Amino acid sequence: MEMFYKRDTLFVNINNDDHFKGKIFNVLDDYDIENIVINIIGTLDDSKELDDFINEYHDKYSGHLTVR
């Protein structure tokens, strides 16, 4: 997983073997980031993890989330 911040947006590149939810939430809890773009590189082995992340994100935060 690779994360970088540019122009008020957190960009996250996720590979199929990453456990990303906790890492992203830690960053969001520490910094006031409104925009997040998640790029899925390849295919995810467990799409349920992504679905859970999206649902929990919307429950906890009010920013804008884009998943590509």
C-alpha positions in Angstrom: 0.0 0.0 0.0 1.2 3.5 -0.8 -0.3 6.7 0.5 0.5 10.3 -0.4 -1.1 13.6 0.2 -1.5 16.2 -2.5 -3.8 19.2 -3.0 -6.0 18.5 0.0 -6.5 14.9 -1.0 -5.2 11.6 0.4 -4.4 9.2 -2.4 -4.1 5.5 -1.5 -2.9 2.8 -3.9 -4.0 -0.6 -2.6 -2.6 -4.0 -3.8 -4.5 -7.2 -3.4 -2.6 -8.3 -0.3 -2.9 -5.1 1.8 -4.8 -4.8 5.0 -5.6 -1.2 4.5 -8.6 -0.3 6.7 -6.7 0.3 10.0 -3.9 2.2 8.3 -6.2 4.6 6.5 -8.4 5.2 9.6 -5.3 5.9 11.7 -4.3 8.7 9.2 -7.8 10.1 9.1 -8.0 10.1 12.9 -4.7 12.1 13.1 -5.3 14.5 10.3 -8.3 16.5 9.1 -8.5 15.1 5.5 -11.8 15.6 3.6 -11.0 14.0 0.3 -9.7 10.4 -0.2 -9.1 8.6 -3.5 -8.4 4.9 -3.3 -6.9 3.2 -6.4 -7.2 -0.5 -6.5 -4.2 -2.0 -8.3 -5.0 -5.3 -9.8 -7.8 -7.2 -8.1 -8.7 -7.6 -4.4 -8.7 -11.1 -3.0 -11.4 -10.1 -0.6 -13.9 -7.5 -1.9 -15.8 -7.8 1.4 -12.9 -5.9 3.1 -13.3 -3.0 0.7 -17.1 -3.0 1.2 -16.6 -3.0 5.0 -14.1 -0.2 4.7 -16.5 2.0 2.7 -19.4 1.4 5.0 -17.4 2.1 8.1 -15.9 5.2 6.5 -19.3 6.7 5.8 -20.4 5.9 9.4 -17.3 7.6 11.0 -16.4 10.4 8.6 -18.1 13.0 6.5 -15.5 13.5 3.7 -15.6 12.5 0.1 -14.4 9.0 -0.8 -13.7 7.9 -4.4 -12.7 4.3 -5.2 -11.3 3.5 -8.6 
